[in-house]
Amino acid sequence: QYLSESGERLAELRDDLAMLETNRADALHSLRLHAHRLVGSGGSYDFPEISRAARTLEELAMRSDGESAELEAAVNRVAETFRDAAAELGDASPPQ
């Protein structure tokens, strides 16, 4: 179930990235919050690799001035960890 909701979580992160163009402070705060939630939920659901990738994103967002390329790469890494976890479990519909 956790992995089935990952598409929604990734959409939130990508929406935050898109908001960086207009309102950096609010977007960075939202990105940090969403990443922080993934750090906790990844651990709670026994997906430590998702927690690690989300922690990296959270830390980047904390010290970022809104540079989206580095943040986008970190979001892509979170997405990759979700796909890897789904593949390991044989999920036929991994998150995008």
Chimera marker file (.cmm) of the C-alpha trace (Angstrom):
<marker_set name="trace">
<marker id="1" x="0.000" y="0.000" z="0.000" r="1" g="1" b="0" radius="0.5"/>
<marker id="2" x="2.836" y="2.419" z="0.839" r="1" g="1" b="0" radius="0.5"/>
<marker id="3" x="4.355" y="2.014" z="-2.607" r="1" g="1" b="0" radius="0.5"/>
<marker id="4" x="0.971" y="2.350" z="-4.300" r="1" g="1" b="0" radius="0.5"/>
<marker id="5" x="0.710" y="5.874" z="-2.882" r="1" g="1" b="0" radius="0.5"/>
<marker id="6" x="4.201" y="6.860" z="-3.966" r="1" g="1" b="0" radius="0.5"/>
<marker id="7" x="2.950" y="8.493" z="-7.159" r="1" g="1" b="0" radius="0.5"/>
<marker id="8" x="1.040" y="11.009" z="-5.060" r="1" g="1" b="0" radius="0.5"/>
<marker id="9" x="4.075" y="11.697" z="-2.869" r="1" g="1" b="0" radius="0.5"/>
<marker id="10" x="6.295" y="12.198" z="-5.919" r="1" g="1" b="0" radius="0.5"/>
<marker id="11" x="3.704" y="14.533" z="-7.448" r="1" g="1" b="0" radius="0.5"/>
<marker id="12" x="3.860" y="16.657" z="-4.283" r="1" g="1" b="0" radius="0.5"/>
<marker id="13" x="7.641" y="16.899" z="-4.572" r="1" g="1" b="0" radius="0.5"/>
<marker id="14" x="7.444" y="17.816" z="-8.247" r="1" g="1" b="0" radius="0.5"/>
<marker id="15" x="4.772" y="20.424" z="-7.547" r="1" g="1" b="0" radius="0.5"/>
<marker id="16" x="7.105" y="21.947" z="-4.967" r="1" g="1" b="0" radius="0.5"/>
<marker id="17" x="9.869" y="22.102" z="-7.568" r="1" g="1" b="0" radius="0.5"/>
<marker id="18" x="7.536" y="23.840" z="-9.997" r="1" g="1" b="0" radius="0.5"/>
<marker id="19" x="6.601" y="26.385" z="-7.311" r="1" g="1" b="0" radius="0.5"/>
<marker id="20" x="10.254" y="27.320" z="-6.861" r="1" g="1" b="0" radius="0.5"/>
<marker id="21" x="9.926" y="29.546" z="-9.901" r="1" g="1" b="0" radius="0.5"/>
<marker id="22" x="7.355" y="31.780" z="-8.225" r="1" g="1" b="0" radius="0.5"/>
<marker id="23" x="7.734" y="31.547" z="-4.475" r="1" g="1" b="0" radius="0.5"/>
<marker id="24" x="11.003" y="30.106" z="-3.274" r="1" g="1" b="0" radius="0.5"/>
<marker id="25" x="10.491" y="30.407" z="0.474" r="1" g="1" b="0" radius="0.5"/>
<marker id="26" x="7.107" y="28.678" z="0.520" r="1" g="1" b="0" radius="0.5"/>
<marker id="27" x="8.203" y="26.085" z="-2.025" r="1" g="1" b="0" radius="0.5"/>
<marker id="28" x="11.361" y="25.217" z="-0.121" r="1" g="1" b="0" radius="0.5"/>
<marker id="29" x="9.414" y="24.919" z="3.107" r="1" g="1" b="0" radius="0.5"/>
<marker id="30" x="6.876" y="22.616" z="1.449" r="1" g="1" b="0" radius="0.5"/>
<marker id="31" x="9.631" y="20.555" z="-0.183" r="1" g="1" b="0" radius="0.5"/>
<marker id="32" x="11.384" y="20.125" z="3.172" r="1" g="1" b="0" radius="0.5"/>
<marker id="33" x="8.128" y="19.103" z="4.820" r="1" g="1" b="0" radius="0.5"/>
<marker id="34" x="7.259" y="16.548" z="2.130" r="1" g="1" b="0" radius="0.5"/>
<marker id="35" x="10.783" y="15.138" z="2.164" r="1" g="1" b="0" radius="0.5"/>
<marker id="36" x="10.744" y="14.942" z="5.964" r="1" g="1" b="0" radius="0.5"/>
<marker id="37" x="7.512" y="12.958" z="5.875" r="1" g="1" b="0" radius="0.5"/>
<marker id="38" x="9.092" y="10.504" z="3.433" r="1" g="1" b="0" radius="0.5"/>
<marker id="39" x="12.091" y="10.108" z="5.717" r="1" g="1" b="0" radius="0.5"/>
<marker id="40" x="9.762" y="8.986" z="8.499" r="1" g="1" b="0" radius="0.5"/>
<marker id="41" x="7.364" y="6.904" z="6.450" r="1" g="1" b="0" radius="0.5"/>
<marker id="42" x="10.159" y="5.113" z="4.617" r="1" g="1" b="0" radius="0.5"/>
<marker id="43" x="11.537" y="4.011" z="7.951" r="1" g="1" b="0" radius="0.5"/>
<marker id="44" x="8.122" y="3.100" z="9.335" r="1" g="1" b="0" radius="0.5"/>
<marker id="45" x="7.369" y="0.887" z="6.343" r="1" g="1" b="0" radius="0.5"/>
<marker id="46" x="10.865" y="-0.645" z="6.298" r="1" g="1" b="0" radius="0.5"/>
<marker id="47" x="12.169" y="1.095" z="3.189" r="1" g="1" b="0" radius="0.5"/>
<marker id="48" x="15.442" y="2.550" z="4.497" r="1" g="1" b="0" radius="0.5"/>
<marker id="49" x="16.668" y="3.416" z="0.997" r="1" g="1" b="0" radius="0.5"/>
<marker id="50" x="13.654" y="5.687" z="0.519" r="1" g="1" b="0" radius="0.5"/>
<marker id="51" x="14.388" y="7.319" z="3.869" r="1" g="1" b="0" radius="0.5"/>
<marker id="52" x="18.026" y="7.911" z="2.890" r="1" g="1" b="0" radius="0.5"/>
<marker id="53" x="17.117" y="9.464" z="-0.458" r="1" g="1" b="0" radius="0.5"/>
<marker id="54" x="14.451" y="11.632" z="1.165" r="1" g="1" b="0" radius="0.5"/>
<marker id="55" x="16.890" y="12.701" z="3.909" r="1" g="1" b="0" radius="0.5"/>
<marker id="56" x="19.345" y="13.855" z="1.246" r="1" g="1" b="0" radius="0.5"/>
<marker id="57" x="16.557" y="15.847" z="-0.413" r="1" g="1" b="0" radius="0.5"/>
<marker id="58" x="15.480" y="17.334" z="2.903" r="1" g="1" b="0" radius="0.5"/>
<marker id="59" x="19.032" y="18.414" z="3.728" r="1" g="1" b="0" radius="0.5"/>
<marker id="60" x="19.511" y="19.942" z="0.278" r="1" g="1" b="0" radius="0.5"/>
<marker id="61" x="16.264" y="21.875" z="0.643" r="1" g="1" b="0" radius="0.5"/>
<marker id="62" x="17.368" y="23.151" z="4.073" r="1" g="1" b="0" radius="0.5"/>
<marker id="63" x="20.539" y="24.694" z="2.721" r="1" g="1" b="0" radius="0.5"/>
<marker id="64" x="19.325" y="25.548" z="-0.769" r="1" g="1" b="0" radius="0.5"/>
<marker id="65" x="18.795" y="29.008" z="-2.131" r="1" g="1" b="0" radius="0.5"/>
<marker id="66" x="16.214" y="27.558" z="-4.503" r="1" g="1" b="0" radius="0.5"/>
<marker id="67" x="18.608" y="26.161" z="-7.111" r="1" g="1" b="0" radius="0.5"/>
<marker id="68" x="16.263" y="23.734" z="-8.785" r="1" g="1" b="0" radius="0.5"/>
<marker id="69" x="18.736" y="21.554" z="-10.726" r="1" g="1" b="0" radius="0.5"/>
<marker id="70" x="20.276" y="20.050" z="-7.598" r="1" g="1" b="0" radius="0.5"/>
<marker id="71" x="16.879" y="19.663" z="-5.955" r="1" g="1" b="0" radius="0.5"/>
<marker id="72" x="15.409" y="18.107" z="-9.084" r="1" g="1" b="0" radius="0.5"/>
<marker id="73" x="18.200" y="15.529" z="-9.145" r="1" g="1" b="0" radius="0.5"/>
<marker id="74" x="17.438" y="14.661" z="-5.519" r="1" g="1" b="0" radius="0.5"/>
<marker id="75" x="13.707" y="14.299" z="-6.270" r="1" g="1" b="0" radius="0.5"/>
<marker id="76" x="14.596" y="12.042" z="-9.194" r="1" g="1" b="0" radius="0.5"/>
<marker id="77" x="16.690" y="9.927" z="-6.837" r="1" g="1" b="0" radius="0.5"/>
<marker id="78" x="13.706" y="9.560" z="-4.484" r="1" g="1" b="0" radius="0.5"/>
<marker id="79" x="11.590" y="8.462" z="-7.457" r="1" g="1" b="0" radius="0.5"/>
<marker id="80" x="14.271" y="5.966" z="-8.435" r="1" g="1" b="0" radius="0.5"/>
<marker id="81" x="14.293" y="4.445" z="-4.950" r="1" g="1" b="0" radius="0.5"/>
<marker id="82" x="10.516" y="4.021" z="-5.088" r="1" g="1" b="0" radius="0.5"/>
<marker id="83" x="10.832" y="2.288" z="-8.475" r="1" g="1" b="0" radius="0.5"/>
<marker id="84" x="13.600" y="0.045" z="-7.163" r="1" g="1" b="0" radius="0.5"/>
<marker id="85" x="11.542" y="-0.910" z="-4.114" r="1" g="1" b="0" radius="0.5"/>
<marker id="86" x="8.521" y="-1.696" z="-6.282" r="1" g="1" b="0" radius="0.5"/>
<marker id="87" x="10.658" y="-3.814" z="-8.610" r="1" g="1" b="0" radius="0.5"/>
<marker id="88" x="12.102" y="-5.757" z="-5.672" r="1" g="1" b="0" radius="0.5"/>
<marker id="89" x="8.582" y="-6.580" z="-4.531" r="1" g="1" b="0" radius="0.5"/>
<marker id="90" x="7.482" y="-7.512" z="-8.033" r="1" g="1" b="0" radius="0.5"/>
<marker id="91" x="5.072" y="-4.604" z="-8.342" r="1" g="1" b="0" radius="0.5"/>
<marker id="92" x="3.781" y="-4.498" z="-11.912" r="1" g="1" b="0" radius="0.5"/>
<marker id="93" x="3.030" y="-0.774" z="-11.726" r="1" g="1" b="0" radius="0.5"/>
<marker id="94" x="5.998" y="1.079" z="-10.212" r="1" g="1" b="0" radius="0.5"/>
<marker id="95" x="5.642" y="4.823" z="-9.566" r="1" g="1" b="0" radius="0.5"/>
<marker id="96" x="6.669" y="7.287" z="-12.244" r="1" g="1" b="0" radius="0.5"/>
<link id1="1" id2="2" r="1" g="1" b="0" radius="0.2"/>
<link id1="2" id2="3" r="1" g="1" b="0" radius="0.2"/>
<link id1="3" id2="4" r="1" g="1" b="0" radius="0.2"/>
<link id1="4" id2="5" r="1" g="1" b="0" radius="0.2"/>
<link id1="5" id2="6" r="1" g="1" b="0" radius="0.2"/>
<link id1="6" id2="7" r="1" g="1" b="0" radius="0.2"/>
<link id1="7" id2="8" r="1" g="1" b="0" radius="0.2"/>
<link id1="8" id2="9" r="1" g="1" b="0" radius="0.2"/>
<link id1="9" id2="10" r="1" g="1" b="0" radius="0.2"/>
<link id1="10" id2="11" r="1" g="1" b="0" radius="0.2"/>
<link id1="11" id2="12" r="1" g="1" b="0" radius="0.2"/>
<link id1="12" id2="13" r="1" g="1" b="0" radius="0.2"/>
<link id1="13" id2="14" r="1" g="1" b="0" radius="0.2"/>
<link id1="14" id2="15" r="1" g="1" b="0" radius="0.2"/>
<link id1="15" id2="16" r="1" g="1" b="0" radius="0.2"/>
<link id1="16" id2="17" r="1" g="1" b="0" radius="0.2"/>
<link id1="17" id2="18" r="1" g="1" b="0" radius="0.2"/>
<link id1="18" id2="19" r="1" g="1" b="0" radius="0.2"/>
<link id1="19" id2="20" r="1" g="1" b="0" radius="0.2"/>
<link id1="20" id2="21" r="1" g="1" b="0" radius="0.2"/>
<link id1="21" id2="22" r="1" g="1" b="0" radius="0.2"/>
<link id1="22" id2="23" r="1" g="1" b="0" radius="0.2"/>
<link id1="23" id2="24" r="1" g="1" b="0" radius="0.2"/>
<link id1="24" id2="25" r="1" g="1" b="0" radius="0.2"/>
<link id1="25" id2="26" r="1" g="1" b="0" radius="0.2"/>
<link id1="26" id2="27" r="1" g="1" b="0" radius="0.2"/>
<link id1="27" id2="28" r="1" g="1" b="0" radius="0.2"/>
<link id1="28" id2="29" r="1" g="1" b="0" radius="0.2"/>
<link id1="29" id2="30" r="1" g="1" b="0" radius="0.2"/>
<link id1="30" id2="31" r="1" g="1" b="0" radius="0.2"/>
<link id1="31" id2="32" r="1" g="1" b="0" radius="0.2"/>
<link id1="32" id2="33" r="1" g="1" b="0" radius="0.2"/>
<link id1="33" id2="34" r="1" g="1" b="0" radius="0.2"/>
<link id1="34" id2="35" r="1" g="1" b="0" radius="0.2"/>
<link id1="35" id2="36" r="1" g="1" b="0" radius="0.2"/>
<link id1="36" id2="37" r="1" g="1" b="0" radius="0.2"/>
<link id1="37" id2="38" r="1" g="1" b="0" radius="0.2"/>
<link id1="38" id2="39" r="1" g="1" b="0" radius="0.2"/>
<link id1="39" id2="40" r="1" g="1" b="0" radius="0.2"/>
<link id1="40" id2="41" r="1" g="1" b="0" radius="0.2"/>
<link id1="41" id2="42" r="1" g="1" b="0" radius="0.2"/>
<link id1="42" id2="43" r="1" g="1" b="0" radius="0.2"/>
<link id1="43" id2="44" r="1" g="1" b="0" radius="0.2"/>
<link id1="44" id2="45" r="1" g="1" b="0" radius="0.2"/>
<link id1="45" id2="46" r="1" g="1" b="0" radius="0.2"/>
<link id1="46" id2="47" r="1" g="1" b="0" radius="0.2"/>
<link id1="47" id2="48" r="1" g="1" b="0" radius="0.2"/>
<link id1="48" id2="49" r="1" g="1" b="0" radius="0.2"/>
<link id1="49" id2="50" r="1" g="1" b="0" radius="0.2"/>
<link id1="50" id2="51" r="1" g="1" b="0" radius="0.2"/>
<link id1="51" id2="52" r="1" g="1" b="0" radius="0.2"/>
<link id1="52" id2="53" r="1" g="1" b="0" radius="0.2"/>
<link id1="53" id2="54" r="1" g="1" b="0" radius="0.2"/>
<link id1="54" id2="55" r="1" g="1" b="0" radius="0.2"/>
<link id1="55" id2="56" r="1" g="1" b="0" radius="0.2"/>
<link id1="56" id2="57" r="1" g="1" b="0" radius="0.2"/>
<link id1="57" id2="58" r="1" g="1" b="0" radius="0.2"/>
<link id1="58" id2="59" r="1" g="1" b="0" radius="0.2"/>
<link id1="59" id2="60" r="1" g="1" b="0" radius="0.2"/>
<link id1="60" id2="61" r="1" g="1" b="0" radius="0.2"/>
<link id1="61" id2="62" r="1" g="1" b="0" radius="0.2"/>
<link id1="62" id2="63" r="1" g="1" b="0" radius="0.2"/>
<link id1="63" id2="64" r="1" g="1" b="0" radius="0.2"/>
<link id1="64" id2="65" r="1" g="1" b="0" radius="0.2"/>
<link id1="65" id2="66" r="1" g="1" b="0" radius="0.2"/>
<link id1="66" id2="67" r="1" g="1" b="0" radius="0.2"/>
<link id1="67" id2="68" r="1" g="1" b="0" radius="0.2"/>
<link id1="68" id2="69" r="1" g="1" b="0" radius="0.2"/>
<link id1="69" id2="70" r="1" g="1" b="0" radius="0.2"/>
<link id1="70" id2="71" r="1" g="1" b="0" radius="0.2"/>
<link id1="71" id2="72" r="1" g="1" b="0" radius="0.2"/>
<link id1="72" id2="73" r="1" g="1" b="0" radius="0.2"/>
<link id1="73" id2="74" r="1" g="1" b="0" radius="0.2"/>
<link id1="74" id2="75" r="1" g="1" b="0" radius="0.2"/>
<link id1="75" id2="76" r="1" g="1" b="0" radius="0.2"/>
<link id1="76" id2="77" r="1" g="1" b="0" radius="0.2"/>
<link id1="77" id2="78" r="1" g="1" b="0" radius="0.2"/>
<link id1="78" id2="79" r="1" g="1" b="0" radius="0.2"/>
<link id1="79" id2="80" r="1" g="1" b="0" radius="0.2"/>
<link id1="80" id2="81" r="1" g="1" b="0" radius="0.2"/>
<link id1="81" id2="82" r="1" g="1" b="0" radius="0.2"/>
<link id1="82" id2="83" r="1" g="1" b="0" radius="0.2"/>
<link id1="83" id2="84" r="1" g="1" b="0" radius="0.2"/>
<link id1="84" id2="85" r="1" g="1" b="0" radius="0.2"/>
<link id1="85" id2="86" r="1" g="1" b="0" radius="0.2"/>
<link id1="86" id2="87" r="1" g="1" b="0" radius="0.2"/>
<link id1="87" id2="88" r="1" g="1" b="0" radius="0.2"/>
<link id1="88" id2="89" r="1" g="1" b="0" radius="0.2"/>
<link id1="89" id2="90" r="1" g="1" b="0" radius="0.2"/>
<link id1="90" id2="91" r="1" g="1" b="0" radius="0.2"/>
<link id1="91" id2="92" r="1" g="1" b="0" radius="0.2"/>
<link id1="92" id2="93" r="1" g="1" b="0" radius="0.2"/>
<link id1="93" id2="94" r="1" g="1" b="0" radius="0.2"/>
<link id1="94" id2="95" r="1" g="1" b="0" radius="0.2"/>
<link id1="95" id2="96" r="1" g="1" b="0" radius="0.2"/>
</marker_set>
